[in-house]
Amino acid sequence: MATNKQEHLQNVLETHRMTHVQNLVDKFKTKRNEVKEALESHYGSNIYNPFDSGSFKKHTAINTKFDLDVVVPFKRDSFETLDKMFDSLYDFLYDEYGEVAQIRKQKVSIGIIFDEDDDGDVISLDIVPGRELNQDQYSEDNKLNLFVYSRYGIFSSSTYIQTNIQAQIDHIKAKENERKIIRLLKIWNNNNGKEYKSFLLELITIKAFDKESISGNLWEKLEKVMEYIKDKVVEDGFKLIDPGNSNNDLMNTLESWEKTNLSNRMETILERINNNSDNIKSYFPTNKDFEDDDKSSSSSGYGIKTKGTAYSTPPKNERFG
């Protein structure tokens, strides 16, 4: 019997819901809050209140691989240079948690990977330091400069990037249809070796909904978005502007051959699924650990519920967003 694509995708989302790993999420939140309190105690009036960001804050996290992100907004006069700010945060976190966690410098963040606990769970956090663009203006404009760790060289020769992380979070608010598609594309991407930036998939999905008439059931919406990606990523002049920095075009993070490759992959997936609906299972697999869990719960919402079980996830690869 042919696979019902709509029902399958609903089940994919259901089995990847964060509600299934509530106990683990609670551990993450406890550690995150502990670190936020330590940062506030150590840096005092040199910082604004640290805040949550990343896929969990945007409601696009999936339970096979996640961590929690914290942004630390430093005041303009707290450090002479961005690299001193970055190194100060690294040194503090190393001194505070180095005996119980691996502390590592990443692209624009400091990663904390806590040692495995008694349940075998590994808690990982990304702490992103940013310095306000103009003295005493952060509370009004939310603009930050992030230091770019030179090991990566992801933004040409620049050692910093200007951003507005709150604007990135606000960009996806009240977009439940878009979030479902983003989660499905992240599941495909993770199953495919995490080749594309989650932030790129997020922005192009939102843009597809903005520019195209996308309606119907879950499969029909996903199909439309994938067709949009197939057509647009190879189109001259197509841009994906970062809502946190109008000078940052995410399409510039892809080489020409990568754009062609992404377009071809979308085309192949669509052809194979439309030729044989069973192929949808290989591109968008369920999380088999939770296939037999409460299937009556709705996947229309994202919120964490009280139901759950401890579930270990490996620490995430170094990234931001």
N, C-alpha and C positions, 0 to 999 in steps of 0.2 A: 504494500500500500504506500502511495506517495506520502511524503512528509508534508504536514500542514505547516507552512513556513511561519505563519503568524503565531500559531500555538508554540512552535519550537522556540522562536525568539522570545516569547513571553517567559518560557521556562528557562531560557538562558539567563535572562535578567533576574528571574526569581532565584536561581541557584547561585548567582553572584552577588546577591544582596548582602550588605554589611550586617543586617540583623542576624545572620547565621553565625557571626563571629563576635557577638556582643561582649563576651567575657574578655576576649583579646582586645577589643576596642576600648573597654574600660581600663585595661592595663596601660594602653597607649595614652589615654587621656590623663591618667594619674601621673605618669612620667612626664608628659607634656606640661601639666600644671606645676609639677615640682620644679622643672627647669625654668619655666616662666617666673616663678617666685624667686628662684635663685638669681636670675638675671636682674630682676627689679631690685633685689636687695643689694647686689653687687654694684650695679651702675647707677642706681638712684636717680637723681635729677638729670643725669646725662642722657636719658632715653625717655621716649614716650612709651605708653603702654604696649608691650608686645601683643601681637594679635595672630589669630590662626589664619592660615591660607592653604593653598594647594587643593588637590582634588577632593579631599574630605570636606573642606569648607565649601567647595563649589558643588557638592553632592554628585560628583562623577566618579568617586572611588569604587573599585571592585574588590571583592574579598580575596582574590588570588594573589594580589600583590599591592601593598599600600604602606604608607607611613604617614606621619603627621608633620605638617610644616608650621613653623612659627617665624614670623617676621619681627625683627627687633629694630625699631626706628630710632636711630641715634640723632641727637641734636647736632646742628651744624658746627658748633664750637667744641664738641666733645673730643674730636680728634683733628689733628692738622691734615692728615691724609687718609684716604680710604683704605690703603693697605695697612696702616697702623690700626684702624678700627677692626679690620678683618683679623689681623694677628692677635689683637687684644682679646677678641671673642674666642678665638681658637685656644689661646693660652688659658683663659678662665675656664672654659669647658674641660680642657685637658686636666687642669689642676683639680677641678671639682669632681670629674667623673672618670678620669683616666684609669683608675684602678678597677672600675666595674664596667667599662665600656671601651669600644674602639672609637677614637675621635679622629676624624679625617677632614682635610680641606677638600672642598668640591668646587664646582664651577663658580657659584656665587653664594654658597652656603657652607656651613660646618655640619657634617653628619655625625650623629651620635648613634652607635649601634651597641646597645646594652648586651651584656653577657646573657646567655641562655638562662632562664629562670628554672625553678623546680618543675614546672610543667613542660619544659622544653620550648617555651616561647621566647622569641627574640623581638625586642622592642627597638624600633629605629625612628629617629626624629631628624628633621632637617631644620637647622636654625639659620635664617637668612638675615644678615646684618645689612642695614641700609642707613645712609646719612641724609638728612633732609637737605633739599636743594638750596633753600634759602633760610637764613636764621629765623627761627620762631614762626615759620610759615607752614610747617607740616600739618598742623591741626586743621588748616584751611584748605590746602591744595593736595595733600597726601603724596607729594612728589619726593622720590628718594633716588639717590645714586647708589648703585650696588658695585662693589669691587669685583672684578673678574680675575679669578685666580689664574696666573699666567701659564700654568701647566697645561691648560686646556686651549687657550687661544681661540675661543668660540666666536668672539666678536671682533674679527680682524686683529689689528694690533692694539685695540683699545684696552685700557685697564679698568674701565668702568662702563656701566650702562645706566641710563636714566629710566626710571619706571614709575608706575603708579599701580601698585599691587591691589589696592582697594578698587580701582577702576576695573581691573581684570576680574575681580570677584563680582562686582556689580554688573558686569557685561553679561553674565550668565544667569542672573537672578530671574525668577519667574519664567523660566524656559524649560518646563518639564519635558516637553516633546523632544527638544534638542538634547537634553541630558540623557534621555534613553538611548538616542542614536549614538551619542558620544561614548556611552558605556559599551555599547555593542562594538563600536570601532576600536575601542581600547582592548576589549576581549580578543578581537581578531588580531590586533597589533601585538599583544602579549603572546598570543599563540603562534605568532609569526616571528618571534624573536625580538620584539619591541624595537622595530626598525625606525619608526617615525615618532617624532615628538608628540606627546599627548596634547600639548598646547596647540600645535598646528592642527591636529584633528578636531580639537575643540572649536577653534576659530573658523575653520572651513565649514564645519557643520552649522554653526550659527549663521554664517554668511549664506549658506545654501537656503536656509529657512527664510532669511531676509529677502533674498533675491528671487526665489522660485516659489511657485504655488505647490506646497508640499502638504498632502493630506492623505487620508485613507488609513488602513491598518498599519501595524508596526513594520511589517515587511515592505509595504508600499512606500512608507516614509524612508526606510533605510535604502531601498532601491533608488529612490529619487536622489538622495544625498550622495550615494555612490556614483550615480550617473553624473552628478554635478562635479564631483571630484575628478572623475575620468576626463570630462571635457575641459574643465577650467585650469587644472594644474599645468597643462601644456600650452595654454593660451598666452600669447604675448601680452605683457602688461597686466596680467592678473596679479593682484596683491592681496595679502592677508595682513592688515595693519593691526599691530598690537594696541589694544585699547589703553594700555598703560604708557605707551610711547608712540606717537604718530610717526616717528622717524624709523621705527623698527618694523620692517616687513618680514614676516615669517617665511615667505616664499624664498627669501634670500638665503635661508638656511639649507635649501636644497640645491644641489647641482643640477644642471640640465638633464643629465642621464637619470638622476633620481626622480625628477618630475615625470619623465617618460616612463620610468619603471613603475611609479605609483599609478599612473593612468592605465598602463597595461594590466596591472594587477586588478584594478577595479573592473576593467572590461572582462578579464578572464573569470573573475568570481561571479559576476553577473551572468555571463554566458553559461557557466557550468551549473549554477543554481537554477536558472530558467530552463536549461535542458534536462536537468534531473534534480528535483527538489531535495532528494536525499543528500546532495552535496553540501547543503547549507550546514549540516552537522560538522563537517570537517573545518569549515571556515569560522563558524560561530558555535563552538562547543559549549555544552553545559559544564558546570562545575560538579563533577560526579560525586564529590564528597557530600553534596547537599541535595541530590536528586530526590531522596526519599523523605526530606524534611517537609514541614507543613506546607503543602502545595496550595492550600486554600488562602494563604496570605496574598494580598494584592501586590503586584509589582508596579502599581501606578505611583506609589510614593516611595521616598528614599529613606525616611527617618528611621533611626535605630530603635529597635524595640527591646524588650527585656529578655526575650527568648534568645538562646544562643549557647554556644559551647566553645571552649578554648580551642583555638586552631592556629597552629604555627604557620607563619609565612616567612620565607627567606627575606633578608634585607634587600631593599630595592637597589637597583643600579644607581650610580650617581647621576642626578639630574635636578632640574628645577621646574616647578609648575605642575 
